[in-house]
Amino acid sequence: MCKNLVTQLIYRVVLCVVSAFACLLSLGVFYIGVNGGNEFSWNFLKYYTNISNYFVLVVSIIVLADTVKRVRGGETEGFDRKLRTFKFMTVIMILVTFLVVIFLLDSPLKASYWRNVGNMSYHFLAPLLFILDYILFDEKRTISVFAPLYSLIIPLIYVAYIFLLGAVIPDFSYPYFFLNVSELGYGGVLIWVLILLAVFVVLGYLLWLWNRLDKIDGKWKFDFKNIMFPNRVNSSSEETK
């Protein structure tokens, strides 16, 4: 963990620039007039990859703004205090995007994966930079044991959103094969949804364990004190200081 706020600020500026570029690419605005494309499409709104990148950009901007404010206020060391639980949820969200693209939808072993600017931005660089921001700069023992379960809320809303689009739009083109009700039926899609939710939970608790691993008395240990409401405890400690 790095407590230096200037280092965090520089890193988060880079993160925000890369994330903003990834989000612009996801809109398809750069491809109008290329390869016959001459119309703006709203298809970007149905892709989980894009939506998760929009969450990353919003959270990154809020965290960067707080870091700038603290540095300008004269602070030199510390950790992010904003959106701790929501940032954790967003990390899980983009981590699943990162892994699903690699293992289910594409392959980093293909040369085409690395030649595609979109893949490099919203499938690889922006997710990886955001995940590393959490690992490198976020304070230990600040995430509730319930946070990995909260991480299921956004993907469940997304699945309901895709089902709704599929129900109201004729000949709707499903964004991913595992959500394609026309091909798999609701039963087949439900199996995939349960598998992916299990992935969310497993990744969530692995990251939660990382948040609980801290150096105590010179030794790395898992600290399971105050796992229910750690933010409340930490806030009280900061006020006491």
C-alpha positions in Angstrom: 0.0 0.0 0.0 1.2 3.5 -0.8 0.0 6.3 1.5 1.7 9.1 -0.5 -1.1 11.3 -1.7 0.9 12.9 -4.5 1.7 9.5 -5.9 -2.0 8.6 -5.7 -2.9 11.9 -7.4 -0.5 11.3 -10.4 -1.7 7.7 -10.8 -5.4 8.7 -10.7 -4.9 11.4 -13.3 -3.5 8.8 -15.6 -6.4 6.4 -14.7 -9.0 9.1 -15.4 -7.4 9.9 -18.8 -7.3 6.3 -19.9 -10.8 5.6 -18.5 -12.3 8.6 -20.3 -10.7 7.5 -23.6 -12.0 4.0 -23.1 -15.5 5.4 -22.5 -15.3 7.6 -25.6 -14.3 4.6 -27.7 -17.2 2.6 -26.3 -19.6 5.2 -27.7 -18.4 4.4 -31.2 -18.1 8.1 -32.1 -14.6 7.6 -33.5 -15.8 5.0 -35.9 -18.4 7.1 -37.7 -17.3 7.3 -41.3 -14.9 4.4 -40.9 -15.6 1.1 -42.8 -18.9 2.5 -44.0 -20.1 3.5 -40.5 -22.0 6.7 -40.8 -24.6 6.6 -38.0 -24.4 6.9 -34.3 -25.8 3.9 -32.5 -27.2 3.4 -29.0 -26.1 -0.2 -29.0 -23.3 0.7 -26.6 -25.9 0.9 -23.8 -26.6 -2.8 -23.8 -23.0 -4.0 -23.2 -22.0 -4.8 -19.6 -18.4 -4.0 -20.6 -19.3 -0.4 -21.4 -21.6 0.1 -18.4 -18.9 -1.2 -16.0 -16.4 1.2 -17.6 -18.8 4.1 -17.1 -18.9 3.2 -13.4 -15.1 3.1 -13.3 -14.9 6.6 -14.8 -17.4 8.2 -12.4 -15.8 6.6 -9.3 -12.3 7.5 -10.5 -13.2 11.1 -11.1 -14.8 11.4 -7.6 -11.8 9.8 -5.9 -9.4 11.9 -7.9 -11.3 15.1 -6.9 -11.0 14.1 -3.3 -7.3 13.4 -3.6 -6.7 16.8 -5.3 -8.6 18.5 -2.5 -6.6 16.8 0.2 -3.2 17.5 -1.5 -4.2 21.2 -1.9 -5.2 21.2 1.8 -1.6 20.3 2.7 -2.0 16.6 3.4 0.8 14.4 2.3 -0.2 10.9 3.3 -3.5 9.0 3.7 -6.0 6.9 1.9 -9.2 7.4 -0.1 -12.2 8.2 2.1 -14.8 8.5 -0.6 -17.1 5.7 -1.9 -15.2 3.0 -0.1 -17.9 0.3 -0.5 -19.2 1.5 -3.8 -15.6 1.6 -5.2 -15.2 -2.0 -3.9 -18.4 -3.0 -5.8 -17.1 -1.3 -8.9 -13.8 -3.1 -8.7 -15.6 -6.4 -8.6 -17.8 -5.3 -11.5 -14.8 -4.3 -13.8 -12.8 -7.4 -12.6 -15.6 -9.7 -13.9 -15.6 -7.7 -17.2 -11.8 -8.2 -17.4 -12.0 -12.0 -16.8 -15.1 -12.8 -18.8 -13.6 -11.1 -21.9 -10.4 -13.0 -21.5 -11.9 -16.4 -20.8 -15.3 -16.4 -22.5 -15.4 -13.8 -25.2 -11.9 -13.3 -26.5 -8.3 -14.5 -26.1 -5.3 -12.4 -25.3 -3.3 -15.1 -27.2 -4.6 -13.7 -30.4 -2.7 -10.9 -32.1 -6.0 -9.3 -33.0 -6.7 -8.8 -29.3 -3.7 -6.5 -28.9 -4.2 -4.7 -32.2 -7.7 -3.5 -31.3 -7.6 -0.1 -29.6 -11.0 -0.8 -28.0 -9.8 -4.1 -26.4 -6.7 -2.4 -25.1 -8.6 0.5 -23.5 -12.0 -0.7 -22.1 -11.2 -4.5 -21.8 -7.6 -4.3 -20.6 -5.9 -1.0 -19.6 -8.8 0.9 -17.9 -9.9 -2.2 -15.9 -6.4 -3.1 -14.9 -5.5 0.4 -13.8 -8.6 0.7 -11.7 -8.1 -2.7 -10.0 -4.5 -1.8 -9.3 -5.6 1.6 -7.8 -7.7 -0.4 -5.3 -4.9 -2.9 -4.5 -2.1 -0.2 -4.2 -3.9 2.7 -2.6 -6.9 1.7 -0.6 -6.8 1.4 3.2 -7.0 -2.0 4.8 -9.8 -3.2 7.0 -12.4 -0.8 5.7 -14.8 -3.1 3.8 -17.8 -4.8 5.4 -18.2 -8.5 5.2 -21.5 -7.8 3.3 -19.8 -5.8 0.5 -19.2 -8.8 -1.8 -23.0 -9.5 -1.6 -23.8 -5.9 -2.4 -21.7 -6.4 -5.5 -24.5 -8.6 -6.9 -27.0 -5.8 -7.0 -25.6 -4.0 -10.2 -25.2 -7.2 -12.3 -28.7 -8.4 -11.3 -30.2 -5.0 -12.4 -28.2 -5.4 -15.7 -29.7 -8.8 -16.3 -33.2 -7.5 -15.7 -32.5 -4.6 -18.0 -31.4 -6.9 -20.8 -34.4 -9.1 -20.3 -36.6 -6.0 -20.5 -34.9 -4.9 -23.8 -35.3 -8.4 -25.2 -39.0 -8.4 -24.3 -39.9 -5.0 -25.8 -37.6 -4.7 -28.8 -38.4 -6.9 -31.8 -35.5 -9.0 -33.1 -33.3 -7.7 -30.2 -29.7 -8.7 -30.6 -28.5 -9.9 -27.3 -25.0 -8.6 -26.3 -23.6 -11.9 -25.0 -24.3 -15.6 -25.8 -24.9 -16.4 -22.2 -27.8 -13.9 -22.0 -29.4 -14.9 -25.3 -32.8 -16.1 -24.4 -33.7 -16.8 -28.0 -30.9 -19.4 -28.2 -30.6 -20.8 -24.6 -34.1 -20.2 -23.3 -34.7 -18.7 -19.9 -33.6 -21.9 -18.2 -30.2 -21.9 -20.0 -29.7 -18.2 -19.3 -30.6 -18.7 -15.6 -27.8 -21.3 -15.3 -25.3 -18.9 -16.8 -26.5 -16.1 -14.6 -26.1 -18.3 -11.5 -22.6 -19.3 -12.6 -21.6 -15.7 -13.1 -23.1 -14.6 -9.8 -21.1 -17.3 -8.1 -18.0 -15.8 -9.8 -18.9 -12.4 -8.4 -19.2 -13.8 -4.9 -16.0 -15.7 -5.0 -14.0 -12.8 -6.5 -15.7 -10.4 -4.0 -14.7 -12.4 -1.0 -11.1 -13.0 -2.3 -10.8 -9.2 -2.6 -12.4 -8.7 0.8 -9.8 -11.1 2.3 -7.1 -8.9 0.6 -8.6 -5.9 2.3 -8.4 -7.8 5.6 -4.7 -8.8 5.1 -2.6 -6.2 7.0 0.8 -6.0 8.6 0.2 -6.2 12.4 3.1 -6.2 14.8 5.5 -6.7 11.9 3.6 -9.8 10.6 1.1 -10.1 7.8 -2.2 -11.3 9.3 -5.9 -11.5 8.4 -7.7 -9.1 10.8 -11.4 -10.1 11.2 -12.2 -7.5 13.9 -15.1 -5.1 13.1 -16.1 -6.9 9.9 -19.7 -5.7 10.1 -19.4 -1.9 10.0 -15.7 -1.1 9.6 -16.2 2.3 8.0 -18.2 3.4 11.1 -15.3 2.3 13.4 -12.6 4.0 11.2 -14.6 7.2 11.0 -14.8 7.3 14.8 -11.1 6.7 15.1 -10.3 9.5 12.7 -12.5 11.9 14.6 -10.8 11.0 17.8 -7.4 11.7 16.3 
